Amino acid sequence: MLKIPALLSVLYGGTTALAAPSEFLTTGTGSYYDPYRLSRVQHLCELADEVRQGNSFEGKYLVLESDITFDGSEDFTGIGTAGEDTYNSRSFCGDFNGMLYTVSSLRLNTDGVSATGLFNSLGTGAYVHHLRLDSSCSVNGSRNTGGIAGIVWDGIIEFCSSQATISGTMHVGGIVGTLHAGAIQHCVSAGNVSATKSVGGIAGTLDGTSYVNGCYNTSPVRAASPGACGGIVGEAYGRAVVAACYNIGRVTGRRSEEFDITPAAIISDCPVPVWTGEEKGCCYVESYSGVTDRAARQFTAEQMRSATSADYLNRTLYSTDLLVSPSPAAIYGDMEFTLHPTLNSGFPIMKWEIKPGGSAVTETFSDKRVSTFVIEGNRLIATGDDSVSIFTPDGRFVAESADIYLAPGIYIANGQKIVITR
């Protein structure tokens, strides 16, 4: 008679015939207050495997807990795969919070695939935010190539920066290759971006109802053959809107006589019959970009380094008709352009860029009717005699205490918005 241990050996191959679960899936439940936590290259590779196998992570929350440095030995080809449309793609659709940590030494070199980026494909509901790629990263693909994402079918990328070298054939951008729907907001491209054509500092191509708000580019942008080439966006279709953006990156392209496409400081090609969007409140420095843009405001380098340019951009940025569903994770003040004497050669930056990875932050959420308290890591301590009432952003009661440890997340404490990031 076959004994039980022998039966188990047959079923499980002596040790186990079942694949071990991805390690990062054991770090949390994927909920808002208990997200999956990623701290190593292995975790990003596991995430890529999970999405490739059909797990979209829709409705799930993931956070980075540290900087991530690749060493070149990893079998990592980006997260998700792109098909001819969103239904034939395996896309990441969750909330990925980079916590302002940095990804270093990422080297992607693909040929013949539909999309290439840290995230190859982002789907409906995807929200990737507070993430940095440094100058040691490079992304080389063909069509739909970008630093943060190759293609976005319907999602939001926010508070991200890329200093990576990005190259491809067409639909190539410093942040996103092609944005079919959704938004790129408060992002920075400061690397080097090149393609055969259809290339932009932030996005190569916009389509559908899509938005690029509050972004800037300092990357050189180059098109090798005649075709769309712009400092912010290469080409735009549908109801694509570009607002409150500026470019000081050098734009190098060749005019297309056949399609009357001229390299531009902001958007190169917006075909009138198929583009119903707008370019609003954008600016540039011609001596830096090397091209002009009749739809944008031209500043001298001196003016761009003054409060004049930051005020101009912020006025447009805070127009109520332009902000695209900002997440509660977004600190309102972080969206603002500001000046810093030692960063970006004195040109405007965004306030979030000054913050270190993983730091806890606070900001006034409504009026001044708040109790005084301090944040130390994930600990909230009242400095007066009264305790502090703490709620979730949607109004659910969490606690009332003068001294409490909070899980990572966003809270409203006596009318003040706090974000606990560690």
C-alpha positions as CSV (number, residue, x, y, z in Angstrom):
1,M,0.0,0.0,0.0
2,L,1.3,3.5,-0.9
3,K,2.1,5.4,2.2
4,I,1.2,9.0,2.7
5,P,4.8,10.4,2.7
6,A,5.4,8.6,-0.6
7,L,2.2,10.0,-2.1
8,L,3.2,13.5,-1.0
9,S,6.6,12.9,-2.6
10,V,5.0,12.0,-5.9
11,L,2.6,15.0,-5.8
12,Y,5.2,17.5,-4.8
13,G,8.3,16.1,-6.4
14,G,10.2,15.4,-3.2
15,T,10.3,19.1,-2.1
16,T,7.5,21.0,-3.9
17,A,6.0,20.9,-7.4
18,L,4.2,24.1,-6.7
19,A,5.8,27.4,-7.5
20,A,6.6,29.5,-4.4
21,P,4.5,32.7,-4.2
22,S,6.2,35.9,-5.1
23,E,8.0,37.2,-2.0
24,F,6.6,40.7,-2.2
25,L,3.0,39.3,-2.0
26,T,3.7,38.1,1.6
27,T,4.6,41.6,2.7
28,G,1.0,42.9,2.9
29,T,-2.5,42.4,1.7
30,G,-2.4,45.0,-1.1
31,S,-5.0,47.2,0.7
32,Y,-4.6,50.9,1.1
33,Y,-3.5,50.6,4.7
34,D,-1.5,47.4,4.2
35,P,0.1,47.7,0.8
36,Y,2.5,45.2,-0.8
37,R,6.0,46.4,0.0
38,L,8.8,46.2,-2.5
39,S,12.4,46.7,-1.4
40,R,14.6,44.8,-3.8
41,V,15.2,44.2,-7.5
42,Q,13.8,40.7,-7.0
43,H,10.4,42.2,-6.1
44,L,10.2,44.2,-9.3
45,C,11.1,41.1,-11.2
46,E,8.4,39.2,-9.4
47,L,5.9,42.0,-10.1
48,A,6.8,41.8,-13.8
49,D,6.2,38.0,-13.8
50,E,2.8,38.4,-12.0
51,V,1.6,41.0,-14.5
52,R,2.9,38.9,-17.4
53,Q,0.8,36.0,-16.1
54,G,-2.3,38.1,-16.0
55,N,-2.4,39.6,-12.5
56,S,-3.3,43.3,-13.2
57,F,-3.3,44.3,-9.5
58,E,-6.4,46.3,-10.2
59,G,-7.6,47.9,-6.9
60,K,-4.3,47.0,-5.2
61,Y,-1.7,49.2,-3.6
62,L,2.1,48.8,-3.8
63,V,4.8,50.9,-2.3
64,L,8.6,51.0,-2.6
65,E,10.4,50.9,0.8
66,S,13.9,51.7,-0.5
67,D,16.0,52.8,-3.5
68,I,16.3,50.0,-6.1
69,T,19.6,49.4,-7.9
70,F,19.9,46.9,-10.8
71,D,23.3,45.2,-11.4
72,G,22.7,43.9,-14.9
73,S,22.3,40.2,-14.0
74,E,18.5,40.3,-13.6
75,D,16.2,39.0,-16.2
76,F,14.0,42.1,-16.2
77,T,12.3,43.3,-19.4
78,G,9.7,45.7,-17.9
79,I,6.4,45.3,-16.2
80,G,3.5,44.3,-18.4
81,T,3.2,43.5,-22.1
82,A,1.4,45.5,-24.8
83,G,-0.7,44.3,-27.6
84,E,-2.6,46.1,-30.4
85,D,-5.1,47.5,-27.9
86,T,-5.8,47.5,-24.2
87,Y,-7.8,44.2,-24.4
88,N,-4.9,42.4,-25.9
89,S,-2.4,43.7,-23.4
90,R,-1.4,42.5,-20.0
91,S,-1.1,45.8,-18.1
92,F,-0.5,46.9,-14.6
93,C,-3.7,48.6,-13.3
94,G,-2.9,49.2,-9.6
95,D,-1.5,52.0,-7.5
96,F,2.3,52.0,-7.4
97,N,3.8,54.5,-5.0
98,G,7.5,55.0,-5.4
99,M,7.7,57.0,-2.2
100,L,10.2,59.3,-4.0
101,Y,12.8,56.5,-4.0
102,T,15.1,56.2,-6.9
103,V,15.6,53.4,-9.4
104,S,19.2,53.1,-10.6
105,S,21.2,51.2,-13.3
106,L,18.0,50.0,-15.0
107,R,19.1,48.8,-18.5
108,L,16.3,47.8,-20.9
109,N,17.3,47.0,-24.4
110,T,14.4,45.4,-26.4
111,D,13.8,45.0,-30.1
112,G,10.6,44.3,-31.9
113,V,8.3,44.5,-28.8
114,S,5.2,46.7,-28.8
115,A,6.3,48.8,-25.8
116,T,9.3,49.4,-23.5
117,G,9.7,51.1,-20.2
118,L,9.9,50.3,-16.5
119,F,6.2,49.7,-17.0
120,N,5.8,48.4,-20.5
121,S,2.0,48.8,-20.3
122,L,-0.3,50.6,-17.9
123,G,-4.1,49.9,-18.1
124,T,-7.3,51.5,-16.8
125,G,-7.0,52.7,-13.2
126,A,-3.2,52.5,-13.1
127,Y,-1.6,55.2,-10.9
128,V,2.2,55.4,-10.8
129,H,3.6,58.2,-8.7
130,H,6.4,59.6,-6.6
131,L,9.1,57.7,-8.5
132,R,12.6,58.6,-9.8
133,L,14.9,57.1,-12.5
134,D,18.4,58.5,-12.2
135,S,21.0,59.1,-15.0
136,S,22.5,55.6,-14.7
137,C,19.3,54.2,-16.3
138,S,18.8,53.6,-20.0
139,V,15.8,52.4,-22.0
140,N,16.2,51.4,-25.6
141,G,13.2,50.1,-27.5
142,S,11.4,50.4,-30.8
143,R,7.8,51.8,-30.9
144,N,6.2,53.1,-27.7
145,T,9.3,53.7,-25.5
146,G,9.4,55.7,-22.4
147,G,11.3,55.9,-19.1
148,I,8.4,55.3,-16.7
149,A,6.0,53.7,-19.2
150,G,6.1,52.5,-22.8
151,I,2.3,52.8,-23.4
152,V,-0.5,54.0,-21.2
153,W,-4.0,52.9,-22.3
154,D,-5.8,54.9,-19.5
155,G,-4.0,55.8,-16.4
156,I,-2.1,58.5,-14.5
157,I,1.6,59.1,-14.0
158,E,2.3,61.8,-11.5
159,F,5.2,63.2,-9.5
160,C,7.8,61.2,-11.4
161,S,11.2,62.2,-12.9
162,S,13.6,60.5,-15.3
163,Q,17.2,61.4,-16.0
164,A,17.5,58.2,-18.1
165,T,18.7,58.0,-21.7
166,I,15.7,57.0,-23.8
167,S,15.9,55.9,-27.4
168,G,13.6,54.1,-29.9
169,T,12.1,54.3,-33.4
170,M,8.9,56.2,-33.0
171,H,6.4,57.2,-30.2
172,V,9.2,57.8,-27.8
173,G,9.2,60.1,-24.7
174,G,11.2,60.8,-21.6
175,I,8.4,59.7,-19.3
176,V,5.9,57.9,-21.6
177,G,6.1,56.7,-25.2
178,T,2.3,56.8,-26.0
179,L,-0.5,58.1,-23.8
180,H,-3.8,56.9,-25.3
181,A,-5.9,58.3,-22.4
182,G,-5.3,59.6,-18.9
183,A,-2.7,62.1,-17.7
184,I,1.0,62.8,-17.1
185,Q,1.2,65.4,-14.3
186,H,4.0,67.2,-12.4
187,C,6.7,65.1,-14.1
188,V,10.3,66.0,-15.1
189,S,12.5,64.7,-17.9
190,A,16.1,65.6,-17.6
191,G,18.0,62.9,-19.5
192,N,18.4,62.4,-23.2
193,V,15.6,61.4,-25.6
194,S,16.0,60.4,-29.2
195,A,14.1,58.5,-31.9
196,T,13.7,58.2,-35.6
197,K,10.5,60.4,-35.4
198,S,7.5,61.1,-33.2
199,V,9.5,62.0,-30.1
200,G,9.0,64.3,-27.2
201,G,10.7,65.2,-23.9
202,I,7.8,64.1,-21.8
203,A,5.7,62.0,-24.3
204,G,6.2,60.9,-27.8
205,T,2.5,60.7,-28.8
206,L,-0.8,61.8,-27.1
207,D,-4.1,60.3,-28.3
208,G,-7.8,60.2,-27.1
209,T,-8.7,62.3,-24.1
210,S,-5.2,62.8,-22.6
211,Y,-3.5,65.5,-20.6
212,V,0.1,66.6,-19.9
213,N,-0.1,69.1,-17.0
214,G,2.6,70.9,-15.0
215,C,5.6,69.1,-16.5
216,Y,8.9,70.4,-17.8
217,N,11.7,69.1,-19.9
218,T,15.5,69.8,-19.9
219,S,16.4,66.8,-22.0
220,P,17.9,67.2,-25.5
221,V,15.2,65.8,-27.8
222,R,16.3,64.6,-31.2
223,A,14.6,63.1,-34.3
224,A,16.8,61.4,-36.8
225,S,14.4,61.7,-39.8
226,P,11.7,64.2,-40.8
227,G,8.8,63.9,-38.5
228,A,7.2,65.0,-35.2
229,C,9.7,66.3,-32.6
230,G,8.9,68.5,-29.7
231,G,10.3,69.5,-26.3
232,I,7.3,68.3,-24.4
233,V,5.2,66.2,-26.9
234,G,6.1,64.9,-30.3
235,E,2.5,64.7,-31.7
236,A,-1.0,65.0,-30.4
237,Y,-4.4,63.7,-31.6
238,G,-7.9,63.5,-30.3
239,R,-8.7,65.8,-27.3
240,A,-5.1,66.0,-26.1
241,V,-4.3,68.9,-23.8
242,V,-0.9,70.2,-22.8
243,A,-1.0,72.9,-20.1
244,A,1.4,74.7,-17.7
245,C,4.5,73.0,-19.2
246,Y,7.9,74.5,-20.1
247,N,10.8,73.4,-22.2
248,I,14.5,74.4,-22.1
249,G,15.8,71.1,-23.7
250,R,17.5,71.4,-27.1
251,V,15.1,70.2,-29.8
252,T,16.9,68.8,-32.9
253,G,14.7,67.6,-35.8
254,R,14.1,67.9,-39.5
255,R,11.1,69.6,-41.0
256,S,8.8,67.2,-42.9
257,E,7.8,68.9,-46.1
258,E,5.3,66.2,-47.0
259,F,3.2,66.6,-43.8
260,D,4.3,70.2,-42.9
261,I,5.7,69.1,-39.5
262,T,8.1,71.5,-37.9
263,P,10.1,70.8,-34.7
264,A,8.6,72.9,-31.9
265,A,9.4,73.9,-28.3
266,I,6.2,72.3,-26.9
267,I,4.2,70.2,-29.3
268,S,5.5,69.5,-32.8
269,D,2.6,68.0,-34.7
270,C,-1.1,68.6,-34.0
271,P,-3.1,67.7,-37.1
272,V,-6.0,70.1,-37.2
273,P,-8.7,67.7,-38.6
274,V,-8.0,65.1,-35.9
275,W,-6.9,67.3,-32.9
276,T,-9.5,69.1,-30.8
277,G,-7.3,69.7,-27.7
278,E,-5.3,72.7,-26.8
279,E,-1.9,74.0,-25.7
280,K,-2.4,76.4,-22.8
281,G,-0.2,78.4,-20.5
282,C,3.1,76.9,-21.7
283,C,6.4,78.6,-22.1
284,Y,10.0,78.1,-23.3
285,V,13.4,79.7,-23.8
286,E,14.2,79.8,-27.5
287,S,18.0,80.2,-27.0
288,Y,18.0,76.9,-25.2
289,S,15.4,74.9,-27.2
290,G,16.6,76.2,-30.6
291,V,13.0,76.4,-31.9
292,T,10.0,78.6,-31.6
293,D,6.3,77.8,-30.7
294,R,3.6,80.3,-31.6
295,A,1.2,78.7,-29.2
296,A,3.5,79.2,-26.2
297,R,5.0,82.1,-24.4
298,Q,8.6,82.9,-25.0
299,F,10.8,83.9,-22.0
300,T,14.4,84.9,-21.9
301,A,16.7,82.8,-19.7
302,E,16.7,85.6,-17.2
303,Q,12.9,85.7,-17.1
304,M,12.6,82.0,-16.8
305,R,14.9,82.1,-13.7
306,S,12.6,84.6,-12.1
307,A,9.3,84.3,-10.2
308,T,7.6,85.6,-13.4
309,S,7.8,82.2,-15.1
310,A,6.8,80.2,-12.0
311,D,3.8,82.4,-11.4
312,Y,2.7,82.2,-15.0
313,L,2.9,78.3,-14.9
314,N,1.1,78.1,-11.5
315,R,-1.8,80.3,-12.6
316,T,-2.5,77.9,-15.4
317,L,-1.8,74.8,-13.4
318,Y,-4.5,75.7,-10.8
319,S,-7.2,76.4,-13.4
320,T,-10.0,74.1,-12.2
321,D,-10.7,72.8,-15.7
322,L,-7.2,71.5,-16.1
323,L,-6.5,69.4,-12.9
324,V,-7.2,65.8,-13.7
325,S,-8.6,63.9,-10.6
326,P,-5.5,64.5,-8.4
327,S,-5.1,61.6,-6.1
328,P,-5.4,62.1,-2.3
329,A,-1.8,61.0,-2.2
330,A,-0.9,64.3,-3.9
331,I,0.1,67.1,-1.5
332,Y,-1.4,70.2,-3.1
333,G,1.6,72.3,-2.6
334,D,3.9,69.8,-4.3
335,M,2.2,70.6,-7.6
336,E,3.6,74.1,-7.5
337,F,6.5,75.4,-9.5
338,T,9.1,77.1,-7.4
339,L,12.7,78.4,-7.7
340,H,15.7,76.9,-6.0
341,P,19.1,78.6,-6.1
342,T,21.2,75.4,-6.6
343,L,18.8,73.1,-8.6
344,N,18.1,73.0,-12.3
345,S,20.4,75.9,-13.1
346,G,18.0,78.3,-11.3
347,F,15.1,77.4,-13.7
348,P,11.7,76.4,-12.1
349,I,11.3,73.1,-10.4
350,M,8.4,71.5,-8.5
351,K,8.3,71.5,-4.7
352,W,8.1,67.7,-4.5
353,E,11.6,67.4,-6.1
354,I,13.2,68.8,-3.0
355,K,11.9,66.0,-0.8
356,P,14.0,63.0,0.2
357,G,12.8,59.4,-0.5
358,G,10.5,57.9,2.1
359,S,10.1,61.1,4.2
360,A,6.9,61.9,6.0
361,V,5.3,65.2,5.0
362,T,2.4,67.4,6.2
363,E,0.4,70.3,4.7
364,T,-2.7,72.3,5.6
365,F,-5.7,70.6,4.1
366,S,-8.4,73.2,4.7
367,D,-8.4,76.3,6.9
368,K,-6.5,77.1,10.1
369,R,-8.9,75.3,12.4
370,V,-6.3,72.7,13.4
371,S,-4.7,71.4,16.6
372,T,-1.0,71.7,16.9
373,F,0.9,68.4,16.5
374,V,4.2,67.1,15.1
375,I,5.0,64.1,12.9
376,E,8.0,61.9,13.8
377,G,8.3,59.1,11.3
378,N,4.9,57.4,11.6
379,R,4.1,58.8,15.0
380,L,1.7,61.7,15.6
381,I,2.1,63.6,18.8
382,A,-0.1,66.4,20.0
383,T,1.8,69.4,21.4
384,G,-1.2,70.9,23.2
385,D,-3.6,69.6,25.8
386,D,-6.2,68.3,23.3
387,S,-6.1,65.0,21.5
388,V,-6.1,64.8,17.7
389,S,-9.1,63.4,15.8
390,I,-7.9,61.3,12.8
391,F,-10.0,60.3,9.8
392,T,-9.4,58.8,6.4
393,P,-9.8,61.1,3.4
394,D,-13.3,59.7,2.8
395,G,-14.4,60.5,6.3
396,R,-14.0,57.2,8.2
397,F,-12.9,57.5,11.8
398,V,-9.5,56.2,12.6
399,A,-8.6,57.3,16.2
400,E,-8.6,60.2,18.7
401,S,-5.4,60.4,20.6
402,A,-2.6,62.6,21.7
403,D,0.1,60.1,20.8
404,I,-0.5,57.5,18.1
405,Y,1.5,55.4,15.6
406,L,-0.1,55.3,12.1
407,A,0.3,52.9,9.3
408,P,1.6,54.3,6.0
409,G,-1.2,56.2,4.2
410,I,-3.1,59.5,4.0
411,Y,-5.1,60.9,6.9
412,I,-7.0,64.0,7.9
413,A,-6.0,65.1,11.4
414,N,-8.2,67.9,12.7
415,G,-8.6,69.4,9.3
416,Q,-5.0,69.0,8.3
417,K,-3.9,66.5,5.6
418,I,-0.9,64.3,6.6
419,V,0.9,61.6,4.6
420,I,2.7,58.9,6.5
421,T,5.2,57.3,4.2
422,R,7.1,55.0,6.5
